[in-house]
């Protein structure tokens, strides 16, 4: 049992570092991580929960899973603009076409345009397709995360438990963060005090003001609070996350 379990923690310079350096074989470039997302089978399961296109009118130019792919690679590229830009690569767009052929049908793969959707096309799909289906997509993501964690051997039922020094695969670690709201505006319509002109503002209806950095170093942040729970075994790239 650790000596400090019932007392004050040891100073940082006296603690034994458990951090393991990433080896050469474990390195993953940004391009490799994007390709991993494009091949992820969960995207095709989640796409089944999106609204079916209407039988009348012009058929959609891209299948819904393409917009899920763009949403999945945004945390890697850092923005919608860069996500839309990286898919313009001929190599990655061929990967998209290949995965749609394998997971959906040859007909849908053949109907794909020569280029990936633009950022404006994604914005439209986000507002009309992804956002209205958010609750269903979130539930499907949580269900898949739990299934993947159990398949990886996390949270073993029959293994002994040591509350003082539990195994890494027995732990569920959680943290909350507040991404900055995309706009500082709090009202959708404002009036210019000099000209009296009405201006339309982009407003995030879910944004609130929160405190970050604990009780000692409080910092006001306006955005939407998200909680992330994760678990992982030994080794890199084996973390399973579940949002909330």
C-alpha positions as CSV (number, residue, x, y, z in Angstrom):
1,X,0.0,0.0,0.0
2,X,1.4,3.4,-0.9
3,X,2.7,5.4,2.1
4,X,0.9,8.5,1.2
5,X,-2.6,7.0,0.6
6,X,-3.9,8.4,3.9
7,X,-1.7,11.5,4.1
8,X,-0.4,14.3,2.0
9,X,0.8,13.4,-1.5
10,X,4.5,13.4,-2.2
11,X,6.0,16.5,-3.9
12,X,6.1,16.2,-7.7
13,X,9.9,15.9,-7.8
14,X,9.8,12.9,-5.4
15,X,7.1,11.0,-7.3
16,X,8.0,8.1,-9.6
17,X,7.1,9.0,-13.2
18,X,4.9,6.3,-14.8
19,X,4.7,8.0,-18.2
20,X,6.1,5.9,-21.0
21,X,7.6,7.4,-24.1
22,X,5.9,6.7,-27.4
23,X,8.0,4.3,-29.5
24,X,8.7,4.6,-33.2
25,X,6.2,1.8,-34.0
26,X,3.5,3.6,-32.1
27,X,3.8,7.0,-33.8
28,X,0.8,8.0,-35.9
29,X,0.9,10.9,-38.3
30,X,-2.1,13.2,-38.9
31,X,-2.7,11.5,-42.2
32,X,-2.8,8.1,-40.7
33,X,-5.2,9.2,-38.0
34,X,-7.5,10.7,-40.6
35,X,-7.4,7.4,-42.6
36,X,-8.3,5.5,-39.4
37,X,-11.4,7.7,-39.0
38,X,-12.4,7.1,-42.6
39,X,-12.2,3.3,-42.0
40,X,-14.0,3.4,-38.6
41,X,-17.1,1.1,-38.8
42,X,-19.0,3.1,-36.2
43,X,-19.6,5.8,-38.8
44,X,-21.6,3.5,-41.0
45,X,-23.7,2.3,-38.0
46,X,-24.4,5.9,-36.9
47,X,-25.3,6.9,-40.5
48,X,-28.2,4.4,-40.3
49,X,-29.8,6.6,-37.6
50,X,-29.9,9.7,-39.8
51,X,-33.1,10.7,-41.7
52,X,-33.7,8.9,-45.0
53,X,-33.7,11.3,-48.0
54,X,-37.1,12.0,-49.5
55,X,-38.2,10.0,-52.5
56,X,-39.2,13.1,-54.4
57,X,-36.9,15.9,-55.5
58,X,-33.2,15.9,-56.4
59,X,-31.2,13.1,-54.6
60,X,-28.5,14.3,-52.2
61,X,-25.1,14.7,-53.8
62,X,-23.2,12.9,-51.0
63,X,-24.4,10.0,-48.7
64,X,-24.8,11.1,-45.1
65,X,-21.8,9.1,-43.9
66,X,-19.5,11.5,-45.7
67,X,-20.6,14.3,-43.4
68,X,-20.0,12.1,-40.4
69,X,-16.5,11.4,-41.7
70,X,-15.9,15.2,-41.8
71,X,-17.2,15.6,-38.3
72,X,-15.0,12.7,-37.1
73,X,-11.7,14.2,-38.5
74,X,-12.3,17.7,-37.2
75,X,-10.7,17.0,-33.8
76,X,-7.6,15.9,-35.7
77,X,-7.3,18.7,-38.3
78,X,-8.5,21.4,-35.8
79,X,-11.2,23.1,-37.8
80,X,-14.0,22.6,-40.4
81,X,-12.0,24.4,-43.0
82,X,-9.0,22.1,-42.6
83,X,-11.2,19.0,-42.5
84,X,-12.9,20.0,-45.8
85,X,-9.5,20.8,-47.2
86,X,-7.7,17.6,-46.3
87,X,-10.4,15.5,-48.0
88,X,-9.7,17.3,-51.2
89,X,-6.7,15.1,-51.4
90,X,-7.0,12.5,-54.2
91,X,-5.6,9.8,-52.0
92,X,-8.0,10.4,-49.2
93,X,-11.0,10.8,-51.4
94,X,-10.2,7.4,-53.0
95,X,-10.1,6.0,-49.5
96,X,-13.6,7.4,-48.9
97,X,-14.9,6.0,-52.2
98,X,-13.4,2.6,-51.3
99,X,-14.9,2.5,-47.9
100,X,-18.4,3.5,-49.2
101,X,-18.1,0.8,-51.8
102,X,-17.2,-1.8,-49.2
103,X,-19.7,-0.7,-46.5
104,X,-22.6,0.6,-48.5
105,X,-22.8,-0.3,-52.2
106,X,-20.9,0.1,-55.5
107,X,-23.8,2.3,-56.8
108,X,-23.3,4.9,-54.1
109,X,-19.6,4.8,-54.5
110,X,-19.9,5.3,-58.2
111,X,-22.3,8.3,-57.7
112,X,-19.8,10.2,-55.6
113,X,-18.6,13.5,-57.1
114,X,-15.0,13.9,-58.1
115,X,-14.3,16.0,-55.1
116,X,-15.2,16.1,-51.4
117,X,-17.9,18.5,-50.0
118,X,-17.0,22.1,-49.4
119,X,-17.2,23.7,-46.0
120,X,-20.4,25.5,-46.9
121,X,-22.0,22.1,-47.9
122,X,-20.9,20.7,-44.6
123,X,-22.4,23.7,-42.8
124,X,-25.8,23.0,-44.5
125,X,-25.7,19.3,-43.7
126,X,-24.7,20.0,-40.1
127,X,-27.7,22.2,-39.6
128,X,-30.3,20.1,-41.5
129,X,-29.0,16.5,-41.0
130,X,-26.5,16.1,-38.1
131,X,-27.8,18.5,-35.5
132,X,-31.4,17.4,-35.5
133,X,-30.2,13.8,-35.1
134,X,-27.7,14.6,-32.3
135,X,-29.4,12.6,-29.5
136,X,-29.7,9.5,-31.6
137,X,-26.0,9.8,-32.7
138,X,-24.8,10.3,-29.2
139,X,-26.7,7.3,-27.9
140,X,-25.2,5.1,-30.7
141,X,-21.7,6.4,-29.9
142,X,-22.1,5.6,-26.2
143,X,-23.4,2.1,-27.0
144,X,-20.5,1.4,-29.4
145,X,-17.9,2.8,-26.9
146,X,-19.1,0.4,-24.2
147,X,-19.0,-2.5,-26.6
148,X,-15.5,-1.6,-27.8
149,X,-14.3,-1.2,-24.2
150,X,-15.5,-4.7,-23.2
151,X,-14.0,-6.3,-26.4
152,X,-10.6,-4.7,-25.5
153,X,-10.8,-6.4,-22.1
154,X,-11.5,-3.2,-20.1
155,X,-13.5,-3.4,-16.9
156,X,-13.1,-7.2,-16.3
157,X,-15.8,-8.6,-14.1
158,X,-14.1,-11.6,-12.5
159,X,-10.7,-10.0,-11.8
160,X,-9.8,-9.0,-8.2
161,X,-10.0,-5.3,-7.3
162,X,-7.4,-3.4,-5.3
163,X,-9.0,0.0,-4.3
164,X,-5.6,1.3,-3.2
165,X,-3.8,0.5,-6.4
166,X,-6.3,-0.5,-9.1
167,X,-5.2,-1.8,-12.5
168,X,-5.4,0.8,-15.3
169,X,-8.0,-1.2,-17.3
170,X,-10.3,-1.1,-14.2
171,X,-10.4,2.7,-14.0
172,X,-12.9,5.1,-15.6
173,X,-11.3,8.5,-15.7
174,X,-13.5,11.6,-16.2
175,X,-12.9,15.3,-16.9
176,X,-15.0,18.2,-18.0
177,X,-14.0,21.0,-20.4
178,X,-15.7,24.1,-21.8
179,X,-14.9,24.7,-25.5
180,X,-15.0,28.4,-26.3
181,X,-18.3,29.5,-27.9
182,X,-18.0,30.3,-31.6
183,X,-19.4,33.7,-31.1
184,X,-19.3,36.2,-28.2
185,X,-22.8,37.5,-29.1
186,X,-25.6,36.7,-26.6
187,X,-28.4,38.1,-28.7
188,X,-29.2,37.2,-32.3
189,X,-30.2,40.8,-33.2
190,X,-28.3,43.9,-32.0
191,X,-28.7,47.6,-32.7
192,X,-25.7,49.8,-33.7
193,X,-25.7,52.6,-31.1
194,X,-24.4,55.1,-33.7
195,X,-26.4,54.3,-36.9
196,X,-29.4,52.5,-35.4
197,X,-28.9,49.7,-37.9
198,X,-30.1,46.2,-36.9
199,X,-27.4,43.5,-37.2
200,X,-27.8,39.7,-37.2
201,X,-25.4,37.9,-34.9
202,X,-24.4,34.3,-34.7
203,X,-25.5,33.0,-31.3
204,X,-24.7,29.7,-29.6
205,X,-27.9,28.9,-27.6
206,X,-26.2,26.4,-25.4
207,X,-23.4,28.7,-24.3
208,X,-23.1,29.6,-20.6
209,X,-20.5,31.2,-18.3
210,X,-18.5,28.6,-16.3
211,X,-15.5,28.6,-14.0
212,X,-12.4,26.7,-15.0
213,X,-9.1,25.6,-13.4
214,X,-10.7,24.7,-10.0
215,X,-11.3,26.8,-7.0
216,X,-7.9,28.4,-6.6
217,X,-7.4,29.7,-10.1
218,X,-10.9,30.5,-11.3
219,X,-11.2,31.6,-14.9
220,X,-14.4,32.6,-16.5
221,X,-15.1,30.9,-19.8
222,X,-18.2,31.2,-22.0
223,X,-19.1,28.1,-23.9
224,X,-20.8,24.6,-23.6
225,X,-19.6,22.3,-20.9
226,X,-18.8,18.7,-21.9
227,X,-17.8,15.8,-19.7
228,X,-15.6,13.0,-21.1
229,X,-15.1,9.7,-19.5
230,X,-12.4,7.4,-20.8
231,X,-10.6,4.1,-20.0
232,X,-7.6,2.5,-21.5
233,X,-5.2,-0.5,-21.0
234,X,-1.5,-0.4,-21.3
235,X,-0.2,1.0,-24.6
236,X,-1.0,4.0,-26.7
237,X,-4.0,4.4,-29.0
238,X,-6.1,2.1,-26.9
239,X,-8.2,4.7,-25.1
240,X,-12.0,4.4,-25.3
241,X,-13.9,7.6,-24.7
242,X,-17.5,8.3,-23.8
243,X,-18.9,11.8,-23.8
244,X,-21.6,13.2,-21.7
